[in-house]
Amino acid sequence: MATLASSDTATSASVVSRYGIPFISIGRIFAGALSWASPTLSSRVFVLGRSAPDGRAGLLARLFGVRDLALGLALQHPSADVRKVALQAGVVIDSADVLATVLAVQAGAPRSSLLGVAAGAALFVGLALGAMSDRR
């Protein structure tokens, strides 16, 4: 019975590693490219509300976008070491994004921000941690 439980755990971990990393990569590439190409649209997609017309929000969206695009592409690198560092960096960055979202909501940002940003970042943290634990 213990062998079966160990086998089930190993199988679920390898599923996270096998599908989680491509999911994170594609999600990051999509979010990054969208945020860079159309800050206004990305603001709506991520439920952040209407962007300010003065361009500051577009600047921030593009700064975020290029970061996520680079991390997503790094997860597709042929080197396992590069992919590992990208996963680790993503965990740190996504954890900071969750905290930043909580702080923004406390400062008066719409609660819908929690759904649009924090939930996605928390999902990526969980998938990345699962994939990293599988690779040990």
N, C-alpha and C positions, 0 to 999 in steps of 0.2 A: 504494500500500500504506500509506503514512503517513497518507493521508486516511482510509482505512478504520479504522486504529487510533485516530486522533483521533475519528472518528465513534463508534466503539465506546465509547471513554472518555467522551465527552460523553453518550451514551445511558445508560450505566450511572450516571453522575453524576446525570442528570435523574431516573432511576428512584429513586435514593436520596432525592433532594429531594422527589419526588412522593409516595412511599410512606413514606419514613422519618419525615418530620415528623408526619404523621397517626398513625403507629405510636407515636412517642414521646409525642405528645399523649394518645392514648387510654391508653397504658400508665401515664403519670403520673396521669391522672385516676382510673383504676382503682385504682392503688396508693395514691393520696392519699385517695380516698373510703373505701376499705377500711380503711386505717390509722386514719382518723378515726372511722369508724363502729364498727369492731370490732378494737381493738388485739390481742386474743387471737387472733382468726382470722388477721389479717395476719401475726402472728408465726409461725404455722404455715405459711401460704402461702409466706412468704419464707424458710422453713427456718431460723428463728432459735431454735427450741426453745420450751419452755414459758415463759410470762411469769411474773415474780414476782407474788405475790398482793397486794402492798402498793400497787399503783397507779402506781409510778414508771415501769414499762415502758409502761403505757398513756399516760402523759403524754408520754413521748418519742416514742411511735408517732404520737400526734396532732400533735405539733410537726412531725415529718417529713411527716405526711399533708397538713397544710394547705400546706406548702411545695410538695410535688409537685402538689397539686391546683391551686394558683395558677399554677405553671409550665405545667402541661398546658393550662389554660384560656388562658393568654397565647399559646400556640402556635396557638390558633384565632382570635386577634384579627385583624380585617380589615387592620390596619396592618402592612406588611412590616417596618417599623422595630421595632415591638413584638415581632414574631415573632423577628427577628434577635437582639434583646437577650435574649429568653427562651432561645433556643438557646445563646447565649454564657454566660448564667448557668447553664444546665443543664450545660454542659461543665465549668465550674468546680466546681459542686456535686457532680456525679457523679464527677469525678476525686477530690475530697476524700472521697467515700463509699468509693471503692475503697481509698484510703490508710487510712481509718478501719477498714475491714474487715480489711485486712492487719494493722494494729496490734492489733485485737481478737483475731485468731487468734494472734498472737505472745504476747498476754497470757493465752491459754488458752481463748478462745471456740472452739466447735466448728468444725472445718474446713468443715462443710456451709454455714457462713455465707458462705464464698467463692462457693459456687454460688448461694445465694439472693440475695445482695446485690451482690457485686462483679461477677459476670458480667452481671447486668442493667444495672448502672451503666456498665460498660465497653461494653456494646452500645449504650447510649444515647449515650455519648461518640463512638463510631465513627460512628453514624448522623448525629449532629448535625454533626460535623466534615465528613462527606461532603456533607451538605446545604448547609453554609456555603460549602464550596469550590465547589459548583455555582453558587451565587448570585453569585459574583464576576465 
